[in-house]
Amino acid sequence: MSTLRSLASQFVAEGKVATVEPLGNGNINSTFLVTVQAESQSRFVLQKINAQVFEQPELVIQNMVVLSEHLRDRVGGQSLYWETPQIIPTVNGQNFWQDEADNYWRAINFIENSRVLETIETLAHAKEVGYGLAMFHRLISNLPVKKLANTIKSFHITPIYLKRYGKVLRRYQANFSVDRSDHSRIIRYCIAFIEARQTWAHVLEKAKAAGHLHLRPIHGDPKVNNIMLGTDGRAISLIDLDTLQPGLIHYDIGDCLRSSCNRLGEETPDWEQVVFDVALAKAMLEGYFSLARDFLSEYDYLYVYDAIRLIAFELGLRFFTDYLAGNVYFKVKHPTHNLTRAMVQFKLTESIEAQAKTIKGVVEALK
C-alpha cells in the first residue's frame, strides 16, 4: 500500500519529500501539507478526493483546470493581491494520481503568508470575507456555465435533499423507536422542525423556475474558513474548489453568511446558545455589495434573506439526514456528532427567522 510520502513524491519533480502532515479539519476530503526539500524549501497541499461524495473525481479536477485557465489573464486586471489555487501536475504531466486502490489524489499549490479562521473575529474581518466572496464571483462572472461540470448532482437543491430525507426517515422509523429520552426529544424536535418548513424550502427553486434567478458559476462552499486572509488582514483567496459548478450565487451568499454570522461556529456543542449575529451580517454584506453591485439584479437582492435562511436550514437537514442514515457522508468524531451539527443549524435558522425584518432592512439599506 502506498505511503503518504510515496504518494506525495508523485508530484515532486525536483527534490525530495521531507514531511507530510494533516492539514485543516474538512468534513469531506483527506488533506495534508507536504514540505519538499530541494535547493529551497517549498510546500504544497496533497488531497485524497472523497469518491463517496464526488462520484467522478476527475470532474472536480477538470473544473479547477477550467477555472485556472479562465483566471490566468483576469486576475491581474482585477486585483494584484488575489490568488487562486492551482493544480500541480504529477511528474508524468497528469492532473491527478490514482493509487493501487483507485483513490484519486491531487496536489495544489500552498498559498504562503496566509491564514484561515474558523469564526469571524471582528467586523472588519466580516467585511473582508464578504469582499472576498464578491471578488471571486466577479472574477468568474463571465465564465460560461457550460464549461463547468456538476461535481455533485443536485447540490444545494433543497427539495432534492428533502426527498432523500423522507426516504431515510422512513427507514429509520421502521428500525428504531423514539422514546421519551433527551436524545429522542431532540430527534422529535428535528423532525417537527423540518416538517414545518417543507413547503417554504422550495423558495429558490421556484424563483429559478420563474426566471427571477439564473444559473451562474459558483463556489458552492464559501464557508468562512475557506476564505484566506493575507498578513494585512485582506482576503486573498477562496480555497476548497471541489464544489465549483453551475448554481445560484444565492447558495454562496447564504452559505457564507450562515457560517460567518454564527460566532460559536458550526462545530459548537452549545447549540442552545447559537444566534445569528446581524451586526456581522451587515458588515459582510457591506463588503460583498461594495464589489457586487455591477452584477446583481433587483431580484438578486430580493432573495438574499431567503438564501440566508434556506442554506442554514438545508445544512441542518443534510446533517440530520446523515445522522439518521448512520453517518455515511460527513466525517464524524462520535455517533451523535451530526445530530449536534443539525441542531446548531436549526437554532441558527430560528434566529434568522426571528430577525427577518431586521435582516431584510439591512439588505435594502446596503443595496
C-alpha positions, 0 to 999 in steps of 0.5 A: 500500500502506498505511503503518504510520502510515496504518494506525495513524491508523485508530484515532486519533480525536483527534490525530495519529500521531507514531511507530510502532515494533516492539514485543516479539519474538512468534513469531506476530503483527506488533506495534508501539507507536504514540505519538499526539500530541494535547493529551497524549501517549498510546500504544497497541499496533497488531497485524497478526493472523497469518491463517496461524495464526488462520484467522478473525481476527475470532474472536480479536477477538470473544473479547477483546470477550467477555472485556472485557465479562465483566471490566468489573464483576469486576475491581474486586471482585477486585483494584484493581491488575489490568488487562486489555487492551482493544480500541480501536475504529477511528474508524468504531466497528469492532473491527478494520481490514482493509487493501487486502490483507485483513490484519486489524489491531487496536489495544489499549490500552498498559498504562503503568508496566509491564514484561515479562521474558523469564526469571524473575529471582528467586523472588519474581518466580516467585511473582508470575507464578504469582499472576498466572496464578491471578488471571486464571483466577479472574477468568474462572472463571465465564465460560461456555465457550460464549461463547468461540470456538476461535481455533485448532482443536485447540490444545494437543491433543497427539495432534492435533499428533502426527498432523500430525507423522507426516504431515510426517515422512513427507514429509520422509523421502521428500525428504531423507536423514539422514546421519551429520552433527551436524545429522542426529544431532540430527534422529535424536535428535528423532525417537527422542525423540518416538517414545518418548513417543507413547503417554504424550502422550495423558495429558490427553486421556484424563483429559478423556475420563474426566471427571477434567478439564473444559473451562474458559476459558483463556489458552492462552499464559501464557508468562512474558513475557506476564505484566506486572509493575507498578513494585512488582514485582506482576503486573498483567496477562496480555497476548497474548489471541489464544489465549483459548478453551475448554481445560484450565487444565492447558495454562496451568499447564504452559505457564507453568511450562515457560517460567518454570522454564527460566532460559536461556529458550526462545530459548537456543542452549545447549540442552545446558545447559537444566534445569528449575529446581524451586526456581522451580517451587515458588515459582510454584506457591506463588503460583498455589495461594495464589489457586487453591485455591477452584477446583481439584479433587483431580484438578486437582492430580493432573495438574499434573506431567503438564501440566508435562511434556506442554506442554514436550514438545508445544512441542518437537514443534510446533517440530520439526514446523515445522522439518521442514515448512520453517518455515511457522508460527513466525517464524524468524531462520535455517533451523535456528532451530526445530530449536534451539527443539525441542531446548531443549524436549526437554532441558527435558522430560528434566529434568522427567522426571528430577525427577518425584518431586521435582516431584510432592512439591512439588505435594502439599506446596503443595496 
